[in-house]
Amino acid sequence: MASIVCRDKWKAVRVCAAVLILGLLVYWLVLYLSQPKVSTTDIFIDCETNFTSTEGTVFIPEESVLKKARLLDLICLYQRYITNIQTVCHRKERLGGLGHGGWDICVVSANPLTTPCLVYSLGINYNFMFDDSIATKYGCEVHSFDPKMGLGEHDHSLRVHFHPAAISNVNKVDSQGRQLYTLEEAQKRLHHQQRTIDIMKMDIGSAEWSVLEHISKTATFGSIKQLVVEFHDFEVINGEKRFGHGSRNQYLRQLQILKQLHNAGFRIFYTETNVACKFRSYYGPEWSSCHKVCLLKVQAKQNGFLVGWLK
């Protein structure tokens, strides 16, 4: 009887070991298949050393080069570009606290932020710290947009005005009953067509790409002096955010939109990595899928000539 029991125990151990080994093999197979693959038509652009200007800033090459690059190098170039500055702000100020509700702006001596200043704040999530801070300190007129808070249109304070709508790339009511406006439509409704938006803050959970793409196509960038944006490059798979798993088309589009921002005169003066979105990259180091990026328009047309905001 004892020998039969022992044989049964060893049989159970062997079965468990086989299941464990099989599970490990399946895990490594899934991990391998999820890694970006190199196509035979890809070229190596070596993003770690290429695409750096004589001033030392990272630049985005032409679309024809990007389309031939490996997905790995597109991801690397995106990370390098979005985490490096392109111009110096000699007076940077953080408003709204040191936490996630705080944002950095550039107080430019040649073009100071003074009343009457206009701020559009996209994505509130019940946190008005930035909006309240810039309205109180600089007397700015602030318009806060968020369709997800269940609040009606109201004046949050004397200078902060809340709108239960989202700035988007279309004008419509979506399937969840949320009102969407393009930037130009919002400006029209608020009678701001002839006014400059001194600062536009965006924290809208990856919708920023569609909004900025639309703004670039409609030339609305001309009415904005500063952009402070949290950029996201995650994908949602089965309701779960997957960091660092974007497709080739996704990274191509994001790099092209960033290049459009650059062509419109916007330069990064501060960038901040959100560690809550970190992932282990295929290159080795830890990267993040979420970055707060602050951009200043350093060029504007005046009497047909290009002049700098910065002196």
N, C-alpha and C positions, 0 to 999 in steps of 0.2 A: 504493500500500500504506500509506504514512504517513498519508494522509488518512482511510483506513478505520479505522486504529488510533485516530486522534484522535477520530473520530466515536464509536467504541465507548467511549472513555474519558469523553467528555462525556455519553453516554447513561447510563453507570454513575453519574456524579456526580448527574445529574438524578433517577435512581431512588432513590439514597441520600437526597437532599434531600427527595424526596416522602415516603419512609418516615419520616424524622426529623420532618417537619411533622405527618404523620398520628399519630405516636407522641405528640407534644406535645399535639395536640388530644384524644386519648384520655385522657392524663394529666389535663388540666384538666377534662375532662368527669367523670372519676371523682372528682376532688377536689371539684367542685361538688356532685355527687350525694351525697357523704359528709357535707356540711355540714348541720347541723340546719335544717329547713325551718319556716317560719312558717305556721301554719294560719289560715284566715280567721276561725276562732272564737277564736283566741288573743287575750289582752289583754296589754298592755305593763305590767309591774309595776315596771320600772326598778329593778332590784335594787341598783344602785350608790347610790341615794339613799333608797329606801324601806326600811321594816322595820328601823328603828333606834329603840331605846327612848329615853326621856328621859335615861337614864343613859349613852347612847352605845353600848350593846351591840346586836348584831344579833339579831333574833328571827325565828322562822319563823311565818308567818301560818296561818290556818285552812285546812283541806283544800280547802274550796270555792274559795278564792282560788288555791291552788296548782294546782288542776286546770284553771284557765282561763289559766294563765300559759304563755308561750312556753317551749320547751325551753331556749333560750339563757338565759333569765332564771332558770330552775330551776338550771342549772349554775352560773350566777354567784352565786345566793343560797347554794347549797351551799358554794361556795368561800369566800365571805365569812363564812359562819357558822362553818365548821370551822377557820378561820385566825385567829379573834379570841377573846380571853379574855372571860369573863363574871363572874369573881370574882377577888379578889387572894389569893394565898397568900404570906404574909409570910415563911415559911420553906420554901423548895423545895429538894429535895435529889435529886441524880442518883446512881443506884446502877447498877452494872454497867458503868461506863466511859463514855467520851465517844462511842464508836462506836455501831453499830447495836444492839448488845446492851445499851446503857444506856437506862434509863427514869427519868423524873422523878416523884417522889412529893411530896405535901404533908405536912409534919410539922406538924400543927395543934396550937397551944398549948392550946386549950380541950379537945382530945380527942387527946392525943399517942399516937404509935405505940409502944406498950410491950408487953412480954411479959405474958400470952400473946397474940400476934398471929397471925392466920391469913391466908395468901396463897395464891391460886390462880393459877398461871402457865400460860397456854394457848398452846402453840406454842413449842417449844424449839429444834428444828433443831440439836442438839448444842451449843447455847450456853447454859450454866447461869450466866453471869456475874451477871445480875440476881438469880436465885434464891439463889446462893451469897452474894451481897453482903448482901441483906436478912436472910438467915438468920443470917449472922455478926454484923452490926452491931446488929440489933434482937432477935435471938433468936427470930424468927418461925418458925412451923411452915409450911413451904412444900410445896405439892403441885403437881408439874410434870406437865403432860399433853401427850403427843405420840404419835400412833399410827404415825408414818412413820419412826421411827428404827431399827426392827428390834431394839429392846431389850425385855427382859422387865421385869416389875414389880420394882423394887428400891429400896433406900435409897441415893440418890446421896451423901448425907452424913448426919450425925446428925440434922439438921433438914429436909433436902430429900428428899422422897419422890417417886419417878418412877412414873408410870402410863402404860402403852402404850395409851392411849385418847384420844378427842377429846371435848370438850364440844360438844354439837350441839343441834339442836332436836328430835331424835328419839332413842329408845333402840333400837338395832339394830346388827347387823354388816353393813357395807356390801358392795358387790360386790367390793371389793378385800380383804375379810377384816378390815377395821379396825373395832374396837369403838367405838361412839358412845354417849354418855350425855347426857341432859339435865342441866342444872346441879342440879336438885332430886334427880335420881337419884344423881348423884355425891355430893352432900351426904348422902343417905341411906346410901349404901354406906360412906362414911367416918365416919358417925355425927356429922355436923356440922349436923343440922337445927336445933339450938338455938344454934349459934354464928354470930357475925358474921364475914363475910369482910372483913378490913380493906382488902385490896387485891386486885383481880382484873386481871391483865395479860393482854392478848389480842393475839397476832400470828399470825393463822391464815388469812391470804391471801384475804380477802373473805367468808369464812364467818362473820365477826363480825356481819354484818347479820342472818342467820338466827338466830344465838344470841341476840342482843339483842332481836330481835322476839319470840322465844319467852319470854325472861325477863320482858319487859314484860307479856305476856299471862298469865303465871302468877304475877305479883306477887312474883317472887323478888328484885327490885331492893331490897326492904326489908332484905335480909341483907347488902348490899354498901355499904361506905363510900366507896371510891375505885375508879374504873375508869381504867386506862391502856391505850389501844387504838390499834393502827395501823389506820386506816380505809382501805379500798381502793375505788375506783370504776371500775376498768377492766373491760373485757369480754375474754374469750378467744375469738378467732376463728381457726379452723384451727390451734389450738395456740399461737397468738401473742397476747401481751397487747397490747390496743389501748387506749391511754390517751386519755381525753377523748372516747370514742365511746359513752357510755351512752345508753340509750333514755329516753324520757319516763317510762315506768313505773318504771324503775330509780331515777331521781332523785326521783320522787314518793315512792317507798318509803323511800329513804334519808333524805329530809327528814322524813317522818312518824316514822321511828324515832328520829331525833335530837330531834324534838319530844317524843316519849314519854320520852326520857331527861331532858329538861328538866322535864317535868311530874312526874317522879319525884324531882326535887330535885337533879339533877346539874348542875353548872356547870363550864365549861371554865376551868382556871386556868393551863394551859400548852399550847401547840401547836407542833409542829415539822414542817416540810415536808421530805419525802424527795425530793430532786432527782433520784433515779434514775428516778422516774416522771413526769418533767416532760413537758409537751406545749404546743404553741402554741395558745392559745385563739382562738375565733372573734372574741372581743372585742379581741384584740391582745396582751395580756400573756401571759407564760408562767405556766401553772398546773401543778399536780401532781395525780396520781391517788392518791397515798399520803401520809397525814398521821398522825403520832403525836399523839394527843390525850389529855390528862390531865384527868380530871373528878373533882371532889370533891362529895360529897353535902352540901349546905349546909342542908338542912332534914330534920327527922325528927319523927315524931309522938311526943309524950310526954304521957301522961295526957290525950290528946285534943286537945292544943294543938300548934301548929307552933313549933318552936324551931330556932335556927341552931346548926350545929356551930361556925361562926366567931363570934368575939366582937370 
